[in-house]
């Protein structure tokens, strides 16, 4: 239940980020959007640290934490924001929804996390669902140079998800998220020239949108996502991202007045079926002494 609630909160906020970025881009350049977003997120953790001090990371972990910060914050959000200048929101959602596939492959290679055939089938099933969602959004496909930035985002955040897992044995989810946010914001300061003037000239809605996606989809959601990753395999948790395109369309409907096509809802159902397939039947059970693999070709449901 803890994992389920953490993933649910994360997906709710992350799905709103696509619309939030679009509102921010209406008044700011992409570099200013991503910088203002993570200055806001960094401020949240600074305020928290003033109330309840956050311990400093061990010197031996600083290099790894900084590298992960570049992957999960600087590169991911920078590439996503610049990519969304041209790439439609629906197509961006589809490309980001490839994260579970990348995560499963990288988890198999680096973490030795294995999925059954049904698990891999669930990943393919979910990808088919998000394809339908994208087509139903009325945006179509835009696989141009800018779309490559979204793919870079998907790869970088997949690596970020799996390589941060060993750190959970030494740090809490909140501590890691604070470290990643602070370290990841530092390279984004390259976009600081002209930011003050941009804030003064930008519509208030764009400014509040940048602050919102910094406080909630960034600061709060990254903490809940870290909690989920600390309690379940990365490849299984990441399959929840298949639901993101459907939620993103619904949020855009409420926030921006975009009415999704009925086929998007059908695609959401297919994507959800893929998530359930991976989470309940996708984890490969480790065979214990005295047991045979034939008796356990499908694992028991993983309900953590």
N, C-alpha and C positions, 0 to 999 in steps of 0.2 A: 504493500500500500504506500509506503514511503517513497519507493521508486516511482510508482504510478503517479502520485501527486506531484512529485518533483518534475517529471517529464511533462505532465499536463500544464503546469504553470509556465514552464519553459516554452512549450509550443504556442501557448496563448500569446505570450509577449513577443516571441520571435516572429510569429505570423503577422503581427501588426507592424513589424519593422519595414516590410516592403512598402506599405502605404506611407509610413512615416518618412522613409527616405525620399519618396517621390514628393511629398509636401515640402521637405527640406530643400530639395533641389530646385523647387519653384522660386526660392529666394536666395540661394547660396550656390557657389561653385562646389563641385564634389569634394575637393580637398577641405574646404571650410566645413562642409557637412560632417565628414568623418572626424575632423579634429574637434569641432564643437561637441559632437556626440560623446567622444571619449574624455574630453575635459570634464563634461558633466558626470560621466561615470566615475572618473578618478576622484572628483569632489565628493561623491557619495561615500567612497571608502575612506577618504581623508576625514570626513566628519565622523564616520563610525570609529576610526582609530583614535579620534580625540576623546570619545566616550569610553571605548574599550580598546586599549592598545593592542595592536597587531604585532606579533613578534617578527623580527627580521629573519629572512631565510638564511640557512647555513651557507657559508662561503662556497662549499663544494657544489651547491645546487644553483648558484646564481647564473652560471653560464647556461645551464639547461633551461632554467626558468625564462631567461631572456630570449633564448632561441624559440621556445614555445610561444612566447609573447609575440614574436615576430610572425609566427605562423598563424596563430589563432586570433590575433587582434590587428596588427599592422597590415599584413598582407591580405588576410581574409576580408576585413571590412573595407580596406582601401580599394581592393580590386572590385568588390561587390558594388560599392558606391559609384566608382567611375564607370563600371559596366552598365549600371542602371540608367545612366544618362541617355543611352541609346536603346539598350535591350529592354523590351517590354517586360512588365512585372510578371506576367504569366510564364514567359520563357525563362526569366531569371529563377522563378520558383522551380521550374522543371530541372534546370541545370543544378541548382543547389540540392534538389532532391536526389541527385546521384551520390550524395555524401554517404548514405548507408552502404551503397555498393562499394565505394572506395574504402570505407571504414572496415567492412567485412574482409575485403582482400588484404588490406594492410594489417588487420588484426590476425589474419591467418598467417601472414608472413612473419610479423614481428612478435606477436603475443601468443602465437600457437593456439588461438581461439578457433575452434572448428565448428562448422555448421553442417547439418545433415543435408541430404539432397532436397528435402522439403524446405529447409531453410533457404537454400539458394533459389529454389523455385519461388519462395515468398518474396525475395528481393526482386526477381524478375516480374512477378505479379504486381508488386507495388509500383515498379517503374512504369508498367503499362497503365496503371491507374493515374499516375501523375501526368502521363502523356495526354490522357483524355481530359484531365482537368485543364491543362494548358490550352488544348484545342478548344475547350468549352469556354475559355475566358475571352475568346474573340481576338486574342493578340497574335496568334499564329507563331511561326518560328522566325528567328532572326539570327541564324548562326553566322555571324560576321566576326570581324576582328574583336569587337567589343564583347561578344559572347565568350571569347577565349578568356577574358578577365574573370567571368563568372565561373568557368571551369577551374581556373587557377584558385579561386576562392574555395571551391568544393574540395579540391585536392589538399590544400593547405589546412583547412579545418578538420579534414579526416585524419591527417597526421597529428594535428593538435589533440584530437580526442583520444587517440590511442597512446601517445607518448607521455601524456600527463598522468596516466593511471598509476605508475609506480610511485609518484609523489604523494598519493593519497595516504600512504603508510606513514608519512612523516608530517603532513600538513593537513589542516582542515580544508573543506571546500571553500569556505569564506576567505581564508588566508591565501589560498592559491589564486582565487579570482581577483583579489586585491593586487597581488604581485603581478599577475598577467596584465591587468588593466593599467597599472602604473608603468610597467616596463614597455608595454605595447603602445602607450600614448606618446612616449618620448620621441620615437622616430616620426610620428605624425606632426610634430611641431614644425616640420619643414613647410607645412601649409599655413603657418601662423601669419606671414605677411599679409596685411590687408584685412585680417579677421575682425578687428575692432570696428573698422569702417563698414564692413559687410554687415555686422550685427546692427549697427545704427541705421543702415539703409534697408535691411530686409523686412519683409512683412512679419508681423508678430506671430502669425500662424506658423511660418517656417521656422522661426526661432524656437517656439515652444515645442514644435515637432522634433527638432534636433535634440532638445533637452530631454524630451520624453523617451526617445529611442536610446538615449544615453543612460538614463536612470533605470528604466524597466527592461527593455529587450537586451541591454548590455549588462548593467550592474546586477540587477535582481535575477534575471534569467540565467546568467552565467553561473551564479551561485547554485541555483536549483539544478542546473544541468550537471555541475560538478558533483552535487550530491547524488544524482542518479548514476553517474559514471562510477562513483565510489562504491555502489551497492549492486551493480550488475555488469555483465560483459559489455564492452564497448560496441561490438557489432550488433548486439540485440537492442541496446538502448537507442542506437542511432537509427534503427528502422522506424522509430516514431516520427522521424522527419518526413516520412512519406505523407503524413497528414497535413504537413505545413502548407502545401499549395491550396488545399481546400479551405483551410482556416484563413489563409492570406486573402483569398477571393471574398470570403464572407466579411472580413474586416474592411476590405476595400469597398465593399457594397455599403456598409454602414458609414464608414468614414468619408469616402469619396463619392458615394452614390453610384458606383459601378454595379450593374445588375448582372450576375453570372448566368450563363446559359445552363439549362437543366442537365446537359451532358456532363457539366463540371461536378454536379452532385453524384452522378453515376460513377464518375471516375474516382470521387472521394470514397465511395463505398468499396470499390475495387482495391484502392490503395489501403484502406483500413483492413480489408481481408488479408492483404499481403503482410501487414504488420502483425496481425494476429497469428498468421501461419508461422512466421519467423519466431515470434516470442513464445508460442506454446509448443511448437514442434521442431524448431530449428536448432536448438542447442544439442550438440552431440554429447551423449552421456559417456563418462569415463567408465570402462569396464573394470569391475573389481575382481580380485582373485576368486576363482570358482564360478564366475559368470561367463557366459558366451556372448560374443558380439551379436549373434543371431537373435538373441532374446531382447536386444536393446537397440535395434536399428533406428527406432524413434524414441527420443528422450521423453522423460516425464515433463509436464508443463513447468516452465520456469516462471513462477509467479512472484518473484522477489519484488 
